[in-house]
Amino acid sequence: MYSLPPPLQNIVVMKWKGKDLFDLVCRALGLRETWFFGLQYTIKGMYTWLKMDKKVLDQEIPKEDPVSFRFLAKFYPEKVEEELLQEITQHLFFLQVKKQILDEEIYCSPEATVLLASYAVQAKYGDYDPNFHEPGFLAQEELLPKRVSISHKRKIGWNLLVFPSVITVVLSRDEAKMNYLKIAQDLEMYGVNYFPIAVNSLILNLQPSEGQCFLILGAGDLELGFIGSLTIKPLDKKAEVFKFFSSQLKVNKLILQLCIGNHDLFMRRRKVDSIEIQQMKAQAREEKHHSLSFQMETQRLAREKQLREEAERAKEELERRLFQMEDEARQANEALVSIAVVCECHLALGEVKIY
């Protein structure tokens, strides 16, 4: 949570546009890939996004004090491993997608959910250390959606899947987050916005009783316009025009806003990278190289530590066996001495018997 000093708060409320507030949040987070995100708020039970080009007070924001905005991903990349360059961007996407899966806003099969949970644990706690991670330390963690039962967790071997690096290789926290997003981006409901709409049954060739459906809005190249209703005209001239009606005009405006943003991002991906993007990619490659070098050094040190521990255990075992042999030799020597003393006593008394 970022708070402004009291003298600046009134200036923000009176004069700032949505972009000014948005830029302030991005600077506080150290975020440069700002085009994926937005400030979301809820008004009259419907979520909407703060407009960047209008003053904050001129928009239909809740009459609350203070007003709450949610900093969320508004648009999604086509390939997370190629487009999400900054660690903070990857982290924010990871947190948001993980919450959507746990809240069941994104459906995920139980098996995939457990695999994602293992990467989530790896991202939070790092590599498994039996000396530090004691049994039961995950008991209070929310790792799976409620619909995934406890019996299912036991069935698939939860303890083995929690830390994949225990039986494979060292996995950094950033790699665990990226692996999480790579799996999540292939889920059917990932990055999809759903809107309840009424559709002309003739356009979709549906029966009148089936006239209720959901518009799935993803990345695409569309031309839109609305006057009371909303019309989607594909660029393919052979395709039919898609026209529908919603209960509120605000829904149409929100859909239009998201379509325009998706289209802008679609075109941005296919342009030559700007100098800023080139710098960010170069920095990301350098950080990845340093991370890889650090990981290799960590693996080398871990291997040396393992060999040293094995050598120490072997040394302790040899010392134990040496002490045992010395003790056995001492006991044998004491036994021989006692036998010799007994023999001398018998000789002195003339009681030696030969069999």
C-alpha angles and dihedrals in degrees: 000000000000120000129192122225110264095250091059098045095078091048090054093049095046105038114012123106123217091263092056092056092043092050090050091056092046092051091049089053095042089238121159101167091075098151093083096057143067143170112261128194137170124240124177092347094307126104120227139165129250110252113236098210098051131073113263093237093049091061126084097260124158117277093238135124108248104019113220121221126183117219102216143154106270098179129031132221122243091226117018095198092058104036106036102077107161123070090227090054091051090047094051092048090047092053094046097046092045091053091048090053093047090047088048093238084128115044116226129175116250093247093051090044091058092048090050090048090055090055090046090055091046090051092052103038105023123215118358115263115184090201092057106026103064123192112280097022089125094054094104096041120109100223106145136041115260093249090066101087128220090243090059091052090054093044096059097043102259097189092056094049097047093078112029090176091065091076101022127032139315109284122196121223093246091052090050091053092048092048088051092053093045090059094041095052090064093057114110096236097042113125093358125134118204124206127182108233140164113236130199102250092216092062095052093033091236132144114261090247089058095052093116116088142137127259110225109211117196137146109310147129109260141151114220138183134164141195105170090321129049124240124195114199114189117217088236101092092205092059119092122251112254114219127176142161130228132199092242132039088219089067090057091049091049092050090048091049092051093046092052091049092048090049092050090050090046090055093042091059091056097050128087110275115262121236090259092054091046090052091048092049091049090049091048091052091049092048090047090051091050090046091051091048090048091048092050090048090048091051091049092050091046090051092048090048090050092049091047091050091048090049091049091049090049090049091049090049092051091048090049091051091046092052089047092051091046090050091049090048091049092050091048091049091049089050091052091048092051091049091051091051092050091050092052091051092052092048091052091053094043092238099125111134123195118207 
